[in-house]
Amino acid sequence: MKERDFERLVGGLEIDVEPNPAHRDRLRQQMLATFETVGRSVGPSLAPTPQKASLTVFPPVAKVAVAAAIVVAAIFGAQAMVRRGWGPPTLNQVRQATERMAWMHAVVTEHRDGTVRTEQHWNDFSSRKAYILASDRSVIVSEFGSGRRELLYSPQIKAVVISELPGKGLFGADSAYTLVDAFAVFAAQNDVTVAQWTDRYEGQKVLMYELDKSDPGSTVAGRRVGRLTMRLMADPETRRLVGAHVEQLSGSGAVLSRQEWAMSYPQSGPTSIYDLGVPESARVIHRTSQTIGTPSQEPRPIPTPEDLGRSRLMPLEIALPKPQFVGTPKDMQTPNLERPRGGPRPPFLVPVGTTNLALGKPVSSSDPEPLIGTLDMITDGDKEATDGSVVELGPGVQHVTIDLQERCEIYAIVVWHYHLRPHVYLGMVVQVSNDPLFAGRARTVFNNDVDNTTGQGKGTDLYYTETNEGKLIDTQGVQARYIRLYSNGHAAGDVNHYIEVEVYGRAVP
């Protein structure tokens, strides 16, 4: 049989001889050998002549033998493909194929609480950088190389904040595409079977990978997720990601959040944060001392798909009360006093989704009957330095305790004692715990009690002068339910005051 006869025959068959050329060659040789054997077995009179080679010259028995040979060869080829890894790609192979590209561009559309938010992501695989442009025109650039830093532009403060990239991030943030890691990690940690089949997406054939988990243990906007569905779509030929779908439902079946990802692979992308619309006139703020994330001694929960953005940072927005005095206050001859900053507090970075957890939460105290005001005023949201806003406790060492009513990740605590005048409060100690009695494992996050008058140990933090900005304490994502604040009067008197305490963080899933 001639080579052209083989090509004509195979051209009329619906056999997938891809993706490996070696498989095609081996199949061709097997088929040619079979045809030759069949030709000899049916005799010279039935063999095709060189001048008129055609399938019509084969009698029915020959056609059956040829068809059987094709089926056997195809089965043998399919088995060889499976044994040699030529079958449907694994998730790891999908990620590897994706990362081999120079760039990936993803359009992410999220539906939540009746609103739609769209982001654009660019991943530069060679330089290990990720660029994100949000719908509010904020920009995030994460550099996963040796520098490991993150740049965030906020249109609200019109500044670019540069910070250290927090750890490795969740799911290994230095991976090219964290959604694949999230998918694989979640499936492995929760022992969820990944379903796989062929489907159509946006008019093209795709390989679909899906996991479905009831009660995944996560929350969306404070509502518990009853069911989670994640799907990844890959091109069967290139093995690259082309889409993703993440949906979280409540126990009643209502959609709490839905994300749709559409990926493409351009030849180039942005080269700096300014290519995404950041004005070159924006001021640059370096903040490399702040760390974000749970301390190493605190166990992290198993990550869920809602955690995909947990390592992304944003400036903390704190509504400040009116200032009550102008200029730099006089040094009141208090030792160990922090020098006045002489300007507004620089932006403090917290993960996206951080809120004031203390608002409206119950407050208890070592002085259950304050001299002025009531304890609930400490978390009522009123931070103004007026007579109707301040709570005055008795003299000496006193403390107040705030119950967040659930275990939370806490990134910052902001305290306003009394900023009508530039007071300096003494013996200030701030602790967090999961025990309402603070017995055993209580953690101190601030302590300027240099004389140990509160009995909580000597502190090394500085005294400071009260202003309308309050005192911001970096708590580095510690997990706790209860907040306790001690004080021992102030430099001009022995009573203790509180106007407001805010606790910024998020509930632990």
C-alpha positions in Angstrom: 0.0 0.0 0.0 1.3 3.4 -0.9 1.9 6.2 1.6 -0.7 8.4 -0.2 -3.3 5.6 0.1 -2.7 5.6 3.9 -3.2 9.3 4.0 -6.4 9.1 2.1 -7.7 6.4 4.4 -6.8 8.1 7.6 -8.1 11.4 6.3 -11.6 9.9 6.2 -11.5 8.5 9.7 -12.3 10.4 12.9 -9.3 9.2 14.9 -7.4 11.6 17.1 -3.7 10.7 16.5 -2.5 13.7 18.4 -0.9 15.0 20.6 2.3 13.1 20.1 3.9 12.7 16.6 5.5 9.4 17.7 2.1 8.0 18.4 1.0 9.0 14.8 4.1 7.3 13.2 3.7 4.1 15.2 0.0 3.9 14.4 0.7 4.5 10.7 3.3 1.7 10.6 0.9 -0.7 12.4 -1.8 0.1 9.9 0.4 -0.3 6.8 1.7 -3.6 8.1 -1.9 -4.8 8.7 -3.0 -3.7 5.2 -0.1 -5.6 3.7 -1.0 -8.7 5.6 -4.6 -8.5 4.7 -3.7 -8.0 1.0 -1.7 -11.2 1.0 -4.4 -13.2 2.8 -7.2 -12.3 0.3 -5.1 -13.5 -2.7 -3.7 -11.8 -5.8 -7.0 -11.4 -7.6 -8.4 -9.4 -4.7 -5.3 -7.3 -4.0 -5.4 -3.7 -5.2 -3.6 -2.9 -8.4 -0.9 -0.3 -8.5 -2.7 1.7 -11.1 -6.1 1.9 -9.2 -5.5 1.7 -5.5 -8.9 2.2 -3.9 -10.9 1.1 -0.9 -13.6 -0.2 -3.3 -11.4 -3.0 -4.4 -11.5 -4.6 -1.0 -14.3 -7.1 -0.4 -16.4 -7.0 2.8 -14.1 -9.4 4.7 -11.1 -7.2 3.9 -12.9 -4.1 5.1 -13.8 -5.8 8.3 -10.2 -6.8 8.9 -9.0 -3.3 8.1 -11.6 -1.8 10.5 -10.5 -4.2 13.2 -6.9 -3.3 12.7 -7.7 0.4 13.0 -9.7 -0.2 16.3 -6.9 -2.3 17.8 -4.3 0.2 16.8 -6.4 3.1 18.2 -6.9 1.2 21.5 -3.2 0.4 21.7 -2.4 4.1 21.1 -4.8 5.3 23.7 -3.4 2.9 26.3 0.1 4.0 25.5 -1.0 7.7 25.8 -2.4 7.0 29.3 0.7 5.1 30.4 3.1 7.7 29.1 1.2 10.7 30.5 -0.3 11.9 27.2 -3.9 11.9 28.6 -5.8 14.7 30.3 -3.3 17.0 32.0 -3.0 17.2 35.8 -3.5 20.5 37.6 0.2 20.7 38.1 0.7 20.3 34.3 -1.9 23.0 33.7 0.0 25.4 36.0 3.3 24.6 34.4 1.9 25.2 30.9 0.4 28.5 32.1 3.6 29.7 33.6 5.6 28.9 30.5 3.9 31.9 28.8 5.4 35.3 29.0 2.3 37.0 30.2 -1.2 36.2 31.4 -4.0 38.7 31.5 -7.1 37.9 33.6 -10.4 39.8 33.8 -12.0 39.1 37.1 -15.7 39.9 37.7 -17.1 39.5 41.2 -20.8 39.6 42.1 -21.5 40.2 45.8 -24.2 41.9 47.8 -25.9 43.2 44.7 -22.8 44.9 43.4 -20.4 44.0 40.6 -16.7 44.6 40.8 -14.2 44.1 38.0 -10.4 43.8 38.3 -7.7 43.3 35.7 -4.7 41.1 36.5 -1.4 40.9 34.6 1.1 38.3 35.6 4.7 38.7 34.3 6.1 35.2 34.7 9.7 35.9 33.8 10.2 38.8 36.3 7.8 37.3 38.8 5.5 40.4 39.1 1.7 40.7 39.4 -0.2 43.8 38.5 -3.8 44.4 39.6 -6.0 47.3 38.5 -9.3 47.5 40.5 -12.5 49.1 39.5 -12.0 52.0 41.9 -8.7 52.8 40.1 -6.5 51.5 43.0 -3.4 49.6 41.8 -1.4 46.8 43.4 2.0 45.6 42.2 3.4 42.6 43.9 7.1 41.7 43.2 7.8 38.1 44.2 11.5 38.2 43.3 14.4 38.9 45.5 13.1 42.2 46.6 9.7 40.8 47.7 7.8 44.1 48.0 4.4 45.3 47.3 3.3 48.7 45.9 -0.2 50.0 46.5 -1.7 53.1 45.0 -4.7 54.5 46.7 -6.7 57.2 44.8 -8.1 58.3 48.2 -4.8 59.3 49.6 -3.2 59.9 46.2 0.0 58.1 47.3 2.0 55.0 46.5 2.7 53.0 49.6 5.7 50.6 49.4 5.8 47.8 51.9 7.5 44.4 52.4 5.6 41.6 50.9 3.9 39.7 53.8 5.7 36.3 54.1 5.0 34.0 51.2 1.4 34.8 51.2 -1.4 32.3 51.1 -1.2 29.3 48.8 2.4 30.4 48.0 1.8 33.9 46.7 5.0 33.7 44.6 3.3 31.1 42.4 2.4 32.5 39.0 -1.3 32.0 39.4 -2.7 31.5 43.0 -6.1 30.2 42.0 -4.6 26.8 40.8 -2.8 26.5 44.2 -6.0 27.5 46.0 -7.9 24.8 44.1 -5.3 22.1 44.7 -4.6 23.0 48.4 -8.3 23.2 49.3 -9.0 19.8 47.6 -6.1 18.1 49.4 -6.7 19.6 52.8 -10.4 18.9 52.8 -10.1 15.5 51.0 -12.4 16.6 48.2 -12.6 14.6 45.0 -11.8 16.7 41.9 -14.2 15.9 39.1 -12.9 16.2 35.5 -14.7 16.2 32.2 -14.7 17.9 28.7 -17.1 20.8 28.2 -17.5 24.0 26.2 -16.7 27.4 27.6 -17.1 30.7 25.7 -17.6 28.7 22.5 -14.5 26.5 22.8 -13.7 23.0 24.0 -12.2 22.9 27.5 -11.1 20.5 30.1 -13.1 21.2 33.2 -11.8 20.6 36.8 -14.4 21.0 39.6 -14.6 20.6 43.3 -17.8 20.9 45.3 -17.7 21.2 49.1 -20.6 21.6 51.5 -20.0 23.6 54.7 -16.4 24.6 53.8 -16.0 26.5 57.0 -15.6 30.0 55.5 -17.7 33.2 55.7 -18.7 36.0 53.3 -19.5 39.3 54.8 -20.1 37.6 58.1 -22.5 35.0 56.6 -21.5 31.4 56.8 -20.9 29.6 53.5 -23.0 26.5 53.1 -21.6 25.3 49.8 -18.5 26.1 47.7 -18.0 25.3 44.0 -14.8 25.9 42.2 -14.1 25.2 38.5 -11.0 25.7 36.5 -11.1 25.5 32.7 -8.0 24.6 30.6 -7.4 24.4 26.8 -7.0 20.7 26.0 -4.3 21.4 23.4 -2.2 24.1 25.1 -3.1 22.9 28.6 -3.2 26.6 29.7 -6.0 28.1 31.8 -8.7 29.9 30.0 -11.2 30.5 32.7 -12.3 29.9 36.3 -15.5 30.1 38.3 -15.8 30.4 42.1 -19.3 30.4 43.7 -20.2 30.4 47.4 -23.7 29.7 48.5 -25.5 30.1 51.9 -27.1 27.2 53.6 -30.4 28.2 52.0 -28.8 28.2 48.5 -28.6 32.0 48.1 -25.5 33.2 46.2 -23.2 35.0 48.6 -20.4 35.6 46.1 -19.5 34.6 42.5 -16.3 35.2 40.7 -15.7 34.7 36.9 -12.2 34.7 35.5 -11.3 35.0 31.8 -7.7 34.5 30.9 -5.7 35.4 27.8 -2.0 35.5 27.0 -0.7 38.7 25.4 2.9 39.2 24.3 3.5 42.1 26.7 2.0 43.9 29.7 2.6 46.8 32.0 6.2 47.5 33.1 5.6 49.8 36.1 2.8 50.9 38.4 2.5 54.1 36.3 1.5 52.2 33.2 -1.9 51.5 35.0 -2.9 55.1 35.4 -1.0 56.1 38.6 0.0 59.7 38.3 3.7 60.3 38.4 3.0 63.2 40.8 1.7 60.8 43.5 3.8 60.9 46.6 5.7 57.7 47.6 5.5 56.4 51.2 7.9 53.7 52.3 6.6 51.5 55.0 9.0 48.5 55.4 8.8 48.0 59.2 5.2 46.9 59.3 4.4 43.2 59.1 1.0 41.7 58.2 -0.1 38.3 59.1 -0.6 35.9 62.0 2.5 35.5 64.3 4.3 32.2 63.9 3.2 30.9 67.3 -0.4 31.3 66.3 -1.8 28.5 64.1 -3.4 29.7 60.9 -6.7 28.1 59.7 -6.7 26.0 56.5 -7.1 28.5 53.7 -10.3 28.7 51.7 -11.1 30.4 48.4 -12.3 33.5 50.2 -8.6 33.8 51.4 -7.5 34.5 47.8 -7.3 38.2 48.6 -6.3 38.0 52.2 -2.7 39.0 51.7 -3.6 42.1 49.6 -3.1 45.3 51.6 -4.9 48.6 51.6 -4.5 51.8 53.7 -6.6 51.7 56.9 -9.2 54.4 56.7 -9.9 55.9 60.2 -12.5 58.6 60.7 -10.8 61.2 63.0 -12.6 63.5 65.4 -12.1 67.2 65.3 -8.7 68.4 66.6 -9.0 70.4 69.9 -5.7 72.1 70.1 -3.4 73.6 67.4 0.3 73.3 67.1 2.9 71.1 68.9 2.0 70.6 72.6 4.6 71.6 75.2 6.9 68.9 76.6 5.3 68.3 80.0 8.7 67.0 81.4 7.5 63.4 81.2 10.4 61.0 80.8 10.3 58.4 78.1 8.0 60.6 76.0 7.6 60.0 72.3 8.6 63.0 70.2 5.7 64.7 68.4 5.5 63.6 64.7 4.7 67.1 63.4 2.4 65.8 60.6 -0.4 63.4 59.9 0.1 59.7 60.7 1.4 57.9 57.6 -0.9 55.3 56.0 -1.2 52.0 57.9 -1.6 48.9 55.7 -4.2 46.2 56.5 -5.6 43.4 54.5 -8.6 44.1 52.3 -11.9 43.6 54.2 -10.6 44.9 57.5 -13.3 46.6 59.6 -13.7 48.0 63.2 -14.7 44.9 65.1 -15.3 46.7 68.4 -18.1 48.9 67.3 -21.1 48.3 69.5 -19.4 45.4 71.3 -19.9 44.9 75.1 -17.3 46.5 77.5 -16.6 45.6 81.1 -14.2 47.3 83.6 -12.4 47.0 86.9 -14.5 50.0 87.8 -18.1 48.9 86.9 -19.6 52.3 87.8 -17.6 55.1 86.1 -17.5 58.5 87.7 -18.6 60.0 84.4 -20.4 58.3 81.5 -21.1 54.6 80.9 -18.9 51.8 79.6 -20.9 51.3 76.4 -19.7 54.7 75.3 -16.2 53.3 74.8 -17.4 51.4 71.7 -20.3 53.6 70.5 -18.4 55.2 67.6 -18.3 58.7 69.1 -14.7 59.9 69.2 -15.3 63.7 69.8 -13.7 65.3 72.9 -16.9 66.6 74.4 -18.4 66.2 77.8 -21.0 63.8 76.6 -18.4 61.5 75.0 -15.9 60.8 77.7 -15.9 58.0 80.3 -14.0 58.7 83.5 -12.9 55.8 85.7 -11.7 56.0 89.3 -8.1 56.8 90.3 -5.2 54.4 90.2 -4.8 51.3 88.1 -7.9 50.5 86.2 -8.7 48.5 83.1 -11.5 48.0 80.5 -12.1 44.8 78.5 -13.9 44.6 75.1 -15.5 41.3 74.1 -15.4 40.9 70.3 -17.8 37.9 70.7 -15.8 35.7 68.4 -12.1 34.9 67.6 -10.7 37.5 65.2 -7.5 38.4 63.3 -6.6 41.8 64.8 -4.3 44.1 62.8 -4.6 47.4 64.8 -6.0 48.8 68.0 -6.7 52.6 68.1 -7.2 54.3 71.5 -8.6 57.7 72.3 -8.2 58.5 76.1 -9.0 62.2 76.1 -7.8 64.6 73.5 -9.4 67.9 74.7 -6.0 68.8 76.1 -2.6 67.2 75.4 -2.6 64.6 78.3 0.0 61.9 78.7 -1.5 58.7 80.2 0.7 56.5 82.3 1.1 52.8 82.8 -0.7 52.0 79.5 -0.8 48.2 78.8 -2.8 46.6 76.0 -3.3 42.8 76.0 -5.3 40.3 73.9 -6.5 36.9 74.9 -9.1 34.2 74.1 -9.8 33.8 77.9 -12.2 36.4 79.4 -10.2 36.2 82.6 -6.9 36.8 80.8 -5.4 33.9 82.7 -2.7 31.8 81.1 -2.0 32.8 77.6 -2.6 36.6 77.4 -0.4 38.5 74.9 0.8 42.0 75.5 0.8 44.1 72.3 1.7 47.5 73.9 3.3 48.4 77.3 4.8 51.7 78.4 4.5 50.8 82.1 8.2 51.4 82.9 7.6 50.9 86.6 5.3 47.9 86.5 2.6 49.7 88.4 -0.1 47.6 86.7 1.6 44.3 87.6 1.8 43.2 84.0 5.5 43.5 83.7 7.8 46.4 82.8 7.3 47.9 79.4 9.6 49.4 76.8 7.2 51.4 74.7 7.2 55.2 74.9 4.7 57.5 76.5 2.8 59.7 74.0 0.8 62.8 74.0 -3.0 62.4 73.2 -4.2 64.0 70.0 -7.3 63.6 67.9 -5.5 60.9 65.9 -5.6 58.5 68.9 -2.8 55.9 69.5 -2.5 53.3 66.8 -1.0 50.0 68.0 0.2 47.5 65.4 -1.0 44.1 66.5 0.4 42.1 63.5 -2.7 40.0 62.9 -2.8 38.3 66.3 -5.8 36.1 66.8 -7.9 36.8 69.9 -11.5 37.5 71.2 -10.9 39.8 74.2 -9.0 43.2 74.4 -7.9 44.6 77.7 -6.5 48.1 78.3 -4.8 49.2 81.5 -3.9 52.7 82.6 -2.8 54.4 85.8 -4.0 57.9 85.6 -2.2 60.6 83.6 0.6 63.1 84.2 -1.7 65.8 85.4 -4.1 63.7 87.5 -4.8 60.2 88.9 -8.2 59.4 87.2 -8.5 57.4 83.9 -10.3 58.4 80.8 -11.6 56.7 77.7 -13.4 58.2 74.7 -13.3 55.4 72.2 -11.4 52.2 71.4 -11.4 50.8 67.9 -10.2 47.3 67.0 -9.5 46.7 63.3 -9.5 43.2 61.9 -11.6 40.3 60.5 -13.4 37.3 62.0 -11.4 34.1 61.7 -13.3 31.7 59.3 
